[in-house]
Amino acid sequence: MSQHLTFLPILLPMLAGVLLLLPPFGKNLALRRVGSVTFSVITFFASLVLLMKVQAEGIQIYAIGEWAAPFGIVLVADQLSTLLVSLTTLLGIVCALYACAGDDEKGSFFHPLIHFLILGVNGAFLTGDAFNLFVFFEVLLIASYSLLMHGSDKNTTRAALQYVIMNLVGSAIFLIALGILYGVLGTLNMADMAQKVPLLQGDDIYLAKIGGLLLLVVFALKGALLPLHLWLPNTYASAMPVVAALFAIMTKVGVYSMMRIYTLIFGEQAGELSHMAQNWLWWLAIATIIVGAIGVLASKDLRKLVANLVIISVGTLVALVAVQTVQSSAAAIFYLVHSTLVTAALFILADLIGRQRGDVVDQIRSGPPITQVRLLGCCFLIAGIAVIGMPPLSGFIGKVWLLKATLNSGYALVFWPVYLIASFAVLVSVAKAGSTIFWHQQDKVAVRAQENTVHPAQLAALIILIASAPIISIFAGPMSEYAIGAASQLHDFNNQINVILSGGL
């Protein structure tokens, strides 16, 4: 069984998605809810076991059909990919649990779609083949299209149409890029590509560069990097909050792909194509942080504010990817985990707050008193401190680390002022939102519907996410060591190539 462990984070969500469509789950909502949460928990624990196995034994290779790389399809589980798979499956538990309070009744097949989305995301993190990266991208995108329309209205449909069109264009560009690279290199196995790129000569170098830059366009679109970020604020703000919370991991798939492609294939060992995307990534990341900060200041409701926080986090992560050092990658990994969990928590909080404010919903203006003001106020305070980056929570640790990682890299002169000003913008916006929503309440007491109080399933999901910030802070030492190990493994070119092409033997 242990040799198949690498495949379980893909197999289990696929089985869950199929089984939840069939009897007895298909016609019984209560059974479907129990089955969905149970499968989510099983997948999460399988991911944790894989993570511990990778940490103890090193990179794990799974060759499907026992066809070794580069001829067969291989899955590669290293410290970075297993950490992100575990993060994804944790979000899956939270969202499946939260939806059990009633959100899953607003449309068909919500729970199967969650698992199909997790299947696509986990596959993208674990694949060692560029073409299968495209395949898993399409799986997660198809599931995301349907989830985006769950419980939809006119505004959601408009945002979904924009999202679908842009991603269809991105998929076409992805295929063109892969076709060019395959024509030049004769392979799409990432490790094999990394070996062959330094050997290119003549016009093949320029063709490979075109293919590599087209991939940059695709990943910038998936990750919401400027100027291809325009779809994200409206899409995330108009989606159901539980869906937006799950989508918090999707932009990280684009960032992860940049880390893989431009560190392994077009990294230090790529000859004339070495670091070919570095300048593009750097300046686009800086511009993305600036635009995200402006969006945060201009946001008039909580969900739009959180969506713009996602844009700032993407810009920050890509800037660290562009620095191309072990320390910057380690800081990026730590910050990625923190930002994903805290933005997911804020999306859910925006929903719970909006449910208790009547027609005002989550708009940042005075409104009726909140029914459970102490509970939601305390949770907002913790999440706000974490996302602002104030001590003692995980955001502060991540902020200090990423500033330190860029200090001696020559990038600090640009990054520090931009990031610190953006952090100040986040501080002002989050403080304004919290004070307006929780303190500036209308004198007229609104009629409070009992059903709008937090459901036990919603509370459990919220506590899991809110608790992540202090937990990461408490275990910051082991988390930091793990992040440094994952980053060292990512930048260890020769070890990755040898392990993957030898089949892990």
Phi, psi and omega in degrees: 000325185297330180289342179262004185299324181299330184274342186299320179296346174263317183293315184297313176297327179294314178296319180298314180299320180289312183296326180288349174271345187256161173299147002274355185288325189300327184254354185241107185296321180298315178295323180296321179295313179298316180297319181295313180294320180297313178297323179297317180294317179298316179296321179297314180292325175298321179294319179295320178297319177297318179300315180293325178294318179294319180295326182278323189246352181096190184299134179253132180246132176237111180265110182293129183072011181060025172269114185289155174295148004267010186274328181258176177274123181240145170254138184238115179251106173244188186295323180291310184295321180290327175297316182289327175295318178296321177297318180296314182291329173296316176299325177299317177299312183300313185288322176296319179294314182297319182294338181295347179282355178140342180297331181286352179274352186276359179189174183270149167064030180300309185294316175301321181294324176302315183288326176293324176296315178298321175304311181295317181293313179298320178298319178296324179288328188263342186292145175252015185231132184293325180291321178288338169298318176298317181298313181290328173302316182292323178298311182291328179291318179299317177296322181292326177302314182290319179295324180297327180273359181294123181062038190279159170230192184298318181294320178296319180297319179296314179294322180295322179297316177299316180298315182294314182299314181296321181286330174295319175297317178299321179296321178296317178296322178302312180297319178298315179299316179295322178298317179297312182294322178292321179297328182274318188261337181074015180201155173236006171291126189299319180294319178293321176299318180297328177287326187270336181301317180294343183270356183293148179222158173061223184293338180298329179297316182290324177294317178295325178294320176299313179299318180294322179286330173295323175297325177299320177299315181297311182291327175295323177292313181296323182272353181068051176266137180304139003267015183262028182260356192297337181287335193289310186303312181291322181296310182290325181286333182267342177290159173302137184306323178294326176290317178299323178297319177291325179292347180302334180275342189290322176296332180289339175295318177296317179295317178300318180297322175298317179300317182291306187294315188267003170253316182277307187274314183246040180266215186297331187269009189271014177064232181293342180262012181299128178052038186294337182259003190299311181295320177300312181299318185297305186288325176293324178295316179298316179296323179295318177299317181296313181296319178299320179295319177297318178298321178297316180294329183271353185293136181250358174217161187296318183295321177293324178298314181294323177299321177288332172297324176299320179296318177299318181295322177297313179301318179297314180297316182293325176299319178292324176298321182293334180294329172061045172234163179297318181295318180293322178293321178296317177297321179297319181296314179298314182293326180298314180297312180300309186293325179296313183290320183286325177290324175298318178298320182291325175298317180291320177298319178301322179292313182294322177294316181297326180294336184255012181240015177063225183290342180288334184043234186259019178294144182273076176202166182298146182202189179298154177301143179280136184300308182251064189295325182290314180298305184290327178295317178296317179296319178295322179299314180295313180295322179295315178299320181294315184286331177289327180095036178264149178291152009255017189275177189299331180298324179293317179297315179297319181296312180299319182293315182290329174293318178294324182293333180262357187299312185257019184261356184086356181261351188297326183300327178266313189293314185302305181297320180296312183292319181291322176293319177297321178296322177294321177298320177295317178303311181297315185291315181293319178297317178297316180297314181296314182293322181292315185287319187263339183248321184270077183256150180293147180295327180288122180278123181282156173289126186256119180279130183299327183290348180272359173289159185294126178288148179306322178294321177294319180297318179298316179297318180296317181297320178302315182287316181295322181291342184297324182296307177293328179295316178298323178294317180297319181257034182297327179298301177300323178297318180294318178298318179295317180297320178294319177297318179296319180292320178297319178295321179297321184270355179277082187304306187296320180295317179299313182298312183296316182294314184292313184285341175270000180075020178083003181283000000 
